[in-house]
């Protein structure tokens, strides 16, 4: 699936909820379903700077040339946010990640319903995921 196809699915899924408490619950559920990051990656080296909560993010380049992300967080809402980002970006080619416009964030109302510190954390997560993609893209050339 393309990044935009996945984003459209997420917009549809969140569109069934009438209020943000239900959407927060959906985020919490997504965080609970996130496959745990390797325990050896819960170190400062993988910690995303700019998040109020602790968020660890790792990525590897698959033999097929796609980026595979894994992550964890010590905060359940934040874990749900990173799970959403992984759902959209993991398994995609580095150049597609770099070119992606992540419109789902605004369309599901995520940005407007996050506290300023969580919103900054969201931007830091996206930035770090793009940095991994940029590094893998450079490595492939």
C-alpha positions, 0 to 999 in steps of 0.5 A: 500500500502507498503512504497515501492509501494508508493515510486514507484508511486512517482518516476513515477509521478515525472518522467513525468517532464523534469525539476526541475521547474515543479517538484517544482511546483508539490511539491508546489501543494502537499503542498497546498493539505496537510490537515492542522495540528490541530491549537493547534499543531502549537507550539514549542512542535511540531516544528522540530529542524533543519529546516530553515522554521518552520515545525510542525509535529504530530503523533498518533498511530491508533487503527490498530497500524499504525502511522498517521502523520499530519504537516504544514509549513510556507514555501510552498516548505517545506510544499510540502516536508513534504507532500511527506514524509507523503504520504509515511510514514503515515498509516504505522506500526512503524517497517515498518517506522523504516526499510524503505529505503526512496529511492524516495528522490534520485530517483526523484532528490530531495536531489540534487536539494534542498539548503543545508538548505532545505536538512538538514530540510528534514533529520530533518523531516525524523529523527523526523518521525522515532523518533515517530515511535520508540516511538510508537513501544516501546509503543506497546511492 
